[in-house]
Amino acid sequence: MLRILSIILAVVMFSFPAEARKKKEPVLEENKAYVIYAEGCPICKQALEYINDKYLTRPDIVKVNIETEEGRALLKQCAKKFKFKTIVVPVVCMGDTHFMGWSGKAAKDFDENLIKMHEH
């Protein structure tokens, strides 16, 4: 029975065009804040703790690990959009602004820009 199900699944999977099976690359959306971080980075941990404490349930804040395919794709788009010459994590891309690293100023900038992003 398992073998028959495996064969059926294989037939179904390969009956779709290759383009339909490909995973779509994520796209930076103007109305979302992207926090691109590295696992094990202490500065990233501070940023994520701040954001999680204050905004945990916000669907407009997307946290992505730079070590994932999605994280690398979003970082590449952000870097292209803002013409990065160097990159320091965490990277925050939101609307028409971005910043790298994390500090008290970054936390304040994050809060202010999140509000501005939704005023447009």
N, C-alpha and C positions, 0 to 999 in steps of 0.2 A: 504494500500500500504506500509506504514512504517513497519507494522508488518511482511509483506512478506519479505521485504528487511532485516529486523533484523534476520529472520529465515535463510535466504540465507547466510548472513554474519556469523552466528553461525555455520552453516554446513561447510562453507569454512574454518573457523578458526580451527575447531576441526578435520578436515580431514587431516591436516598436522601432522606429528609426533611431539611429545612434544619437541624433540631436536631442530627442526626447528623453533619452536615458542619462544624458550629461547633466551634472549638477549645475544649476545656474549660479553664476558668480554674484555675490552680494553687491549691492549698490548703495553708496552713501545717499541717504535721504536728507533733504534740507531741514525737515522738521524733527530730526532726531539728533541726540548727542551721542557720539561714539567715544567710548573710553577704551583705548587699546593699551593693553598691559602685558607685562611678562610675568609668568609664574615664578615665584621666588624672589621677586624684586621688592625690597623693603619700602621703597618710595611708592611703588604701585599699590602695595598693600595698604599704605596710609590713604591713598586716593580712594581705593575701593571701600575701605572701612567708612570713610566720610560719606561717600555717595550712597552706600548701602544703609547707613544709619539714617540719612536724611531723605533718600529717594527710593527706597527698596522696591516699591510697587509701581514705579513710573514706567510705562511701556515705551516712552520716548527716549529712554536712556538705555543704550545698548553697550554692554560690556563684552569685549572680545579679547581672547588671548592671542598674542602675536604669534604664538607657536602653532596655531591652527591655520588651516587653509583659508578660512573666512577672515581671520585676523590679518593675515598677510595681504589678502586681496583688498580689504578695507584700508589698511595702512598705505598700500600702494596708491589707491585712489586719493586718499587724503594728502599724501606726499606730492602727488601730481597737481592736485587742486591748489595747494598752498606753496608749491615750488620749494619743498624742503631741500636744504643742502646737507643737513645732519639730522639725526633722529635721536631723541632722548625719551625713554618711556617713563611714565605713561604719556600717551599722546591723546589729546582730546580734540575731536573735530566736531563742531556744532555750527550748523548754518553757515554763516560767512566768516567764522572765526575759528581759531585753533590755539592751543598752547601745549607745551611739553613740560614734563616734570610736575612736581606737586609741592605746594607750600600753602601758607595761610592766604597769600594773595591768589594763588590758583583756585583755592576753595571759593573765595569771594568772587573771582572772575567766572567760575563755573555757575554759581548761583545767579549772578547778574545776567550772564549770557543765556542761561536757560529761560529766564523770563523774557528777554529780548527776542529770542528765537520764536516764541509763541505770539509775540505782538504783531509780527508781519503777516 
